C-alpha cells in the first residue's frame, strides 16, 4: 500500500504475503542468525524495487532478434548511492547491489547512545562533493526506523551536500510512527519505504512489537 502523508511527504508500506511470512520469521526470537539473514534478503529485494521507482529513465535504441526497438533504461547520468547505516544496514547491501550493481556504496557510521537515545557519528566515507547533486539518488539502508535520530543525522549529511530531499529514500524493515513523524517533520520531502509500521516505541526507544536488535541477530552477536 502507498500512503500519502501530505503533498510533499510520502511513505510506502510494502505489503505482500511473502513479506508478512518473512517478517514473522524475523520477529520470532527463536529464529537462528542464518535464517534471519535469509529472511532479510528476501524482504530487502522487494523494498529496494519499490524504493528505486524514483530513478530517472531515458530511451535508447537496441536491436532485438527481430527488430529495432526504443527501450527505456535508467538514465546513464544518474549517480546512484547506496548508503548503509553501520552496522545493521550492511544486511541490506547485498540485495541492493544485486539490483543495482552500478551503484556506489558509501557507509555511514552511527550508533545510538543508550542513555540519551541520540545518534553518535563515528565514520563516513562520503566524497567532498557530488558532481551533480540534482542527479544523485541516495538510498539510506537501516533495518529499523525507531526514534528517527540516526535517520535525521544521516539525511543531514546528504542535504548539506546539496542533494535534494526528494532524491533521498530511507529504506527500513520496520518503522515506528514516532520515527516516521520525526523524520518527515524535519525533512518534508523525504521518501520512506518500509515493510511494516509497528505500534510504537517502548520507554527505552525500542520498536514494539519489533524484532530485537537487528545487527546482533543478523551477525550472531546477541550474547
URUR-V472930 format. One line per field, one symbol per residue. phi: phi as a letter, one per 30 degrees, with the letter a starting at -180 (. if undefined). psi: psi as a letter, one per 30 degrees, with the letter a starting at -180 (. if undefined). A space follows every 50 residues. Layout:
phi = ???
psi = ???
This chain:
phi = .bcddadccbbccdcaeddedddddddddcddeddddddeddddeddded ddddddbbcbcbcddcadbdcdbdedddccccbdddcdddddeddddddb dddccbdccbbcdddcicdbdbaacdddacebedccbcbdcaebccdjdd dddddeedddciddedccbccbdbbcedddddddddbdcdcbbbcacddl cddcicdcdibiddddddchccd
psi = kkkjeaffkkkjjjkkeeeeefeeeefjfgkleeeeeeeeeeeeeeeeee egffklllklkljlfflkkjkklkkfgkkkkkikjkffffffeeeefeei fflkkjkjjklkjfefgkkjkfkkhllelkeiefgkkkjkkkfkjcffee eeeeeeeeefggkkefgkkkklellleeeeeeefeejggkkkklfkjaea kafggkkkfagajeeeeeghgi.
